[in-house]
Structures are given as C-alpha cells and as structure tokens.
Amino acid sequence: MKAPPPVPQRRNTDRLVACSNSNAPAARKIVRASLSADRQHALVSVQDHGPGIAPQYQEKIFRRFVQIPDKNSYRGGSGLGLGVAREFIGSQGGQLWVGSELGAGSACLFTRPLAVPGPA
C-alpha cells in the first residue's frame, strides 16, 4: 500500500468550494468546509446555505455539461466541475455525492482512501 498523492485532493476540495460559492446567492454565501478521517478514509464536506438542489437534480449535477435550470442564480460555467471531480475521486477509490434541502443549502461530500494499493 502506498499513500495517494496529496495535491489532487486539494484541487477537488477547491473545486467543490468554487462550485458552492458560484451557486449560492451573495446574501447566503456562507461556505463551511470540514475534514475528518477514520483509519481507512478521509471525508471532506463543503456546505453552503444557498437555495439548495431539488431532489430530481441531485444525481444529474454530476453528469458532464449538466446545469440546474435556474436563471435567477446562474453564474456561468460549463457544467463540467462536479462531473470531473466525481470521475477523478472515483478513480482514486473514493466517492462524491451531494446532500441538499431546498431553501436550506447543500453539502458536497467526498471520501478518499488514506492509502491506495500499489501496482500488482
């Protein structure tokens, strides 16, 4: 077993914070990031207090080029960020998902193994 490279995890955390910041209205742009770990995985959570994500979009936002149809808070972007982040995190043995409630904000969370198997 060898430790995974540390830089990509920082990039994914930065990407989640940027997505949260760009999608939360200015008056509610409070973002909280946290990190916890057990013996096998690190868990990173990025939470905002924005408008939230409707249940029907919570899985769709991880598809490439998909954006939530909301013209009032649209801030631009290509719709690639979360899809690319999920693919990369998955390739490292982790998972990326969202928890959200309309009107109460969203939390993007990901896990990543603290060690990845070496070449066979």
C-alpha positions as CSV (number, residue, x, y, z in Angstrom):
1,M,0.0,0.0,0.0
2,K,1.2,3.5,-0.8
3,A,-0.2,6.9,0.1
4,P,-2.1,8.7,-2.6
5,P,-0.7,12.0,-4.0
6,P,-1.9,14.9,-1.8
7,V,-2.3,17.6,-4.5
8,P,-5.4,16.3,-6.4
9,Q,-7.4,16.1,-3.1
10,R,-6.7,19.8,-2.6
11,R,-7.8,20.6,-6.1
12,N,-11.1,18.7,-5.7
13,T,-11.8,20.5,-2.4
14,D,-11.0,23.8,-4.1
15,R,-13.4,22.8,-7.0
16,L,-16.2,22.0,-4.6
17,V,-15.8,25.3,-2.7
18,A,-15.7,27.2,-6.0
19,C,-18.9,25.4,-7.2
20,S,-20.6,26.2,-3.9
21,N,-19.5,29.8,-4.0
22,S,-20.7,30.3,-7.6
23,N,-24.1,28.8,-7.0
24,A,-25.1,30.4,-3.6
25,P,-26.7,33.8,-3.7
26,A,-24.4,36.6,-2.3
27,A,-26.5,37.1,0.8
28,R,-26.2,33.4,1.7
29,K,-22.7,32.7,0.6
30,I,-21.5,31.1,3.8
31,V,-19.4,28.1,3.0
32,R,-18.1,25.7,5.5
33,A,-15.5,23.0,4.7
34,S,-14.6,20.2,7.1
35,L,-12.3,17.2,7.1
36,S,-12.5,14.1,9.1
37,A,-10.9,10.6,8.9
38,D,-11.1,7.1,10.2
39,R,-8.4,4.5,9.8
40,Q,-9.2,3.9,6.1
41,H,-10.8,7.0,4.6
42,A,-10.8,10.8,4.7
43,L,-14.1,12.5,4.5
44,V,-14.3,16.1,3.1
45,S,-17.5,18.1,3.3
46,V,-18.2,21.5,1.7
47,Q,-21.5,23.1,2.8
48,D,-23.3,26.2,1.8
49,H,-26.5,27.9,2.8
50,G,-27.8,28.6,-0.7
51,P,-31.1,27.8,-2.3
52,G,-30.5,24.0,-2.2
53,I,-30.8,21.5,-5.0
54,A,-34.1,19.8,-5.9
55,P,-34.1,16.0,-5.5
56,Q,-34.5,15.4,-9.2
57,Y,-31.2,17.2,-9.9
58,Q,-29.1,15.8,-7.1
59,E,-27.6,13.0,-9.2
60,K,-27.9,14.8,-12.6
61,I,-25.4,17.6,-11.5
62,F,-22.6,15.0,-11.7
63,R,-23.1,14.5,-15.4
64,R,-20.9,16.5,-17.8
65,F,-22.4,19.7,-19.1
66,V,-25.5,19.5,-16.9
67,Q,-26.6,22.6,-15.0
68,I,-29.6,23.2,-12.8
69,P,-32.2,25.3,-14.7
70,D,-32.4,28.4,-12.6
71,K,-32.0,31.7,-14.5
72,N,-32.1,33.8,-11.3
73,S,-28.9,32.5,-9.7
74,Y,-27.0,31.2,-12.8
75,R,-23.4,32.4,-12.5
76,G,-21.8,30.8,-15.6
77,G,-19.6,27.8,-16.0
78,S,-19.5,24.8,-18.3
79,G,-21.2,22.2,-16.1
80,L,-18.0,20.1,-16.0
81,G,-16.7,20.7,-12.5
82,L,-18.7,18.2,-10.4
83,G,-18.6,15.5,-13.1
84,V,-14.8,15.7,-13.5
85,A,-14.4,15.8,-9.7
86,R,-16.5,12.6,-9.3
87,E,-14.6,10.8,-12.0
88,F,-11.3,11.6,-10.5
89,I,-12.3,10.8,-7.0
90,G,-13.8,7.5,-8.2
91,S,-10.5,6.7,-10.0
92,Q,-8.8,7.1,-6.6
93,G,-11.2,4.7,-4.8
94,G,-13.4,7.4,-3.3
95,Q,-17.0,8.6,-3.7
96,L,-18.5,12.0,-4.3
97,W,-22.2,12.9,-3.5
98,V,-24.5,15.7,-2.6
99,G,-27.0,16.2,0.2
100,S,-29.4,19.1,-0.1
101,E,-32.7,20.5,1.0
102,L,-34.5,23.2,-0.9
103,G,-34.2,26.5,0.9
104,A,-31.6,25.2,3.4
105,G,-28.4,24.8,1.3
106,S,-26.3,21.9,0.0
107,A,-23.4,19.8,1.1
108,C,-21.0,18.1,-1.3
109,L,-19.1,15.3,0.4
110,F,-16.3,13.0,-0.8
111,T,-14.3,10.2,0.7
112,R,-10.9,9.1,-0.4
113,P,-8.9,6.1,0.9
114,L,-5.9,7.1,3.1
115,A,-3.8,4.5,1.2
116,V,-4.2,3.1,-2.3
117,P,-3.0,-0.3,-3.4
118,G,0.3,-0.3,-5.2
119,P,0.8,-2.0,-8.6
120,A,0.2,-5.7,-8.7
